[in-house]
């Protein structure tokens, strides 16, 4: 069929969804020229994974990714081999890992890992031809980080005013005294923190900005109630993460809505919210129950964390 569905040159159907020149279906989501599914979401020309949304890996990019994976494996193996000996300088004084130069200097090891992976990819893919290319890539990376740096500047000013005025300590001490006088126990405090952070997260969706707001208050306040900071952080992460999918204030909510509208033109904020609200509250309930299970059983939240 022809372009409107008639027979093609090789007896297959045409570009409007019929069979292509080699018997495969056309570009509108059918099988491609060699029998694979076309660019609209299926397998490509040779039967392999094709271009999804116009994003296809070239041969040089695939080569670069393989080189990057090899570099990462070699780097991790080298770090593990350096840590394994009992007298390794990357271990702590007692030979442990938790309090050791490896973890206290983890930022350096991560930076070296990204350096090794990026260099291997660039050399294999041909995007890095010499050392003079590196400053340009570094400048491009910092250009994309500019909004985060501006946010951190505002957060640092906020924290400085918090420390200068002492308002964080005042709220924490008075709040802890109020909770003690009311005889409020740990589980009730936990639920209160979850509710407060969940409501704040509907408006302030940035995790770092929200932690700068509530961290200086909640951490010392709960420490005065003999609740370790690790549990305050865990409560914050539960409440902060579960409601990100339902607030229109989140940029990712808008991004998800854009993807949804590619497949359902009539979709709006209510459509996406109706899909994400059940998931959000299910996650909130499950994570909360898991947290209480750790608390009641007495399981530490991580290496070196105190047992409640």
N, C-alpha and C positions, 0 to 999 in steps of 0.2 A: 504493500500500500504506500501511497505517496506521503507528502509532508502533512496532509490532513488525515492521515491514517491509512493511506493506500499502500500497495506493495512497493518496496524499495528496489534498488538496482539488483540486489542479490536475492530478491524474493522475500526480504524481511519487511517488517513494518517500519514506517518513517519516524521522523523526529518527534512527533506529537505523542509519543508514548508507545509507538509500535516497535517492531523489530528493526534493528539497525542493519548496516551493510554486511556484517558478518553473522547475522542471525540473532544478535543481542538486542535488547530493548534500548530505546533512545534516551536522550538527555534528561527527560522529565522524570527521572527517578527509576527508569528501567535498567536493564542490563546494558553495559557499555559496548564499545566496538569489538572487544574480544570476549564477550560473554559475561563481563562483570557488571555490577550495578553502577550506574552513572554518578555524576557529580552531586546529585541532590541527596546524597547520604548513603550511597552504597559502595560497592567494591569498584575499583578503578579499571583502567584500560586493560591491565594484564591480570585481572582477577584479584588483585590485592586491594588493600584499603585505599580508597581514593581521596579526593579533595573534599573535605567537609567544610562548607561555608567558604570555599575559595582558599582554604589553607592546605597546601600540599607541601611535603618535605622534598627538597631536591636531593640529588645524589650526594652533593657536597655536604648538605646539612645532616643527612643520615650518617655520613662518614664522621662528621664532627661530633655527633651525639655518641657514636660508638667510642671514639677516642676519649670523650669526656667521661663516659662510664668507666672505661679502663683506668683513667687517671684517678677517678674517685676511689675505685676498688684498691688500687695500689697505695693511695694515700692513707686510707683507713687501715689497710693491712700494716703499713709502716707505723702508724700511731699505736695500733694494738700490740705490735711486736715491741715497741719501745716501752709500753706500760706493763707488759707481762712479767719481766724480771722483778723479783722481790725488792731489790735495791734500786729500782728505777728512780731517777730524779723527778719523774712525773707523778710519783706516788707521794702520799703524805708522810709525816714523820713516823706514824704508826704503821706504815705500809698500806694504808687504806686509799680508797679512790674518792670518797665523798669530800673529805677535806684534803685536797691535793692540788698541786699546780695545774694539773690537767683540767680540773673543773673551775678553779679560780681564774684561770687564763683561757677559758673556753672561747672567748671572742677571738683571740689570736689564732687558735687552731681552726676555727670556722673561717676566718679570713684567708688563711693559707689554703684551706680546702677549696674555697671559691676561686682563689688565684690559680690553683692547679687545674681545676675543672675548666675554668674560662680560657686559660692559655692553651690547654689541649684541644678544646673545641675550636678556638680561633685558628690555630695552626693547621688543624686537619681540614676545616671547612674553607680555609683561605681568606677569612675575614681579617686575620692579623698577619701582616706581611713583615712587620718589623716593630722595634720598640717604640718608634715614634707614633704608632697607632694607639698605644695604650692610653696616653693622656686624653685623647678624644673620647674613648669609651668611658673613662672615668668621669669626664665632664658630663657626658650624656646621662650617666647613672645619677650624678648629683642633681642634674636638672629635674629628673623625675622625683627626686626626694625633696624638692623644694617645699611642697605643701606640708610634708611631715616636719621639716625643720621649722617652718613658721609655727606649726601647732606646738612643737616642743618649746619654742621661745615663749609662747603665751602661757604654756603650762608651767615653765620655770618661773615666770613672774608671779603666777598664782601661788605656787609653792613658797616662793620667797615671802610674799605677803602673809601667807599662812604662818610661816615660821616667825616672821617679825612681830606680828600681832599676837601670836600665841592662841588664836581663836580655835585652832584644831585641838590643842590640849584642853582648853576650857570646855569645849563641847564634849570631848571624850570623857573627861573626869566627871562632869555634871551628868552626862548620860549614863555612865557606869554607876554613879551613886544613885540615880533615879531607878535604874533597873534592880540594883541590890535592895533598895528600900521597898520596892514593889515585890520582891521575892520572885523575880522572873528567872526561870531556869534556862539551861542551855538550848534545848529544842525550841522553846518559844522565841529566844533571841535569834536562833538560826532562821526560823520562819519569817521573823520581822525583817532581818537583813535581806532575805530573798525577795520579799515583797517590795521593799524600798528600792533596791537596785534594779529590779524588774521594771518598776514604774519610771525610774530615772532613765533607763536604757531606751525607753520608747521615745525620748526626746534627745538625749545625748547618746548618740550611737558610737562615737569613737571610744574604743576601749581604754586607750591611754589617757584621754581627757577625763573620762568618767572615773578612772582609778585615781587620778590626781585630785578629784573632787572628794571622793569618799574614803580613799585609803588613809589619809592622815587623821581621819576621825574614827573610822571603824576599827582599825588595827589596834591603836592604844586602848580604845574603849573596851574591846573584847579581851585584851590582855589583862586589864584590871579585873575582868570577870574570870580569869584563869583559863581563857580560851586561846590556844596558840595562834600565831599569825598565819600558819599554814592553813588552818581551817577557815579563817576569814577570807583568805585568798581563794580557796576552793569555793566558798559560797558566792563570792563575787563572780568567779568565772562561770558558775552555773547560771546565775541570773543574767549575766551580761550576754551570754552566748545564745540562750534559748529563744529570746524575743527579738533577735536581730532580723529574723525572717518575716516578722509581721509589722514592722514599723515602716511607714513610708518615708521617714526621715533618713533611713539608711540608703546610701548610694547604690548598694548592691540590690536592694529591693527594686529600685528603678531599673537597674540593669536586667534583673530577672524578668521584670514586666516587659522589657523590650524583646527579650528572647521569646517570651510567651506569645506576644502579639505577632511574631513571625509565623506562628502556626495557628493562632486563633485571633483574627483581626478584631473581633468584638470584645476581647478581654480587657478588663480595666483593673483598677486597684482592688475593687471588691472581689473580682474573680481570683486574683492571685492570693489575696488574704484568705479567701475561703479554702484554698488549697494548703496554705502554710500554717494557719492557726491550729488545726488539729495536730499537725506535726510538732509545732512549737510547744504546745502544752503537754504533749506526750513526752517530749524530751525533758521538759522541766520537771514533770512528775517522776520520771525514771531516774534522772540524775539526782534529784532530791532524795529519793528513797535509797539510792546507792550511797549517798553521802551519810545519811542517818545510819545505814548498815555499818559503814566504816567507824562511825562515832560510837555506836552502841557495842560493837564487837571489840573495839579497841585496836583496830588495824591502823598502823601509821600511814600517812598519805604519801610518803616517799622516803628515800634513804636519808637517815639522820633526822627525820621529823619526829617530834615527841609523840608518845602514845598518850591519848587523853585519859 
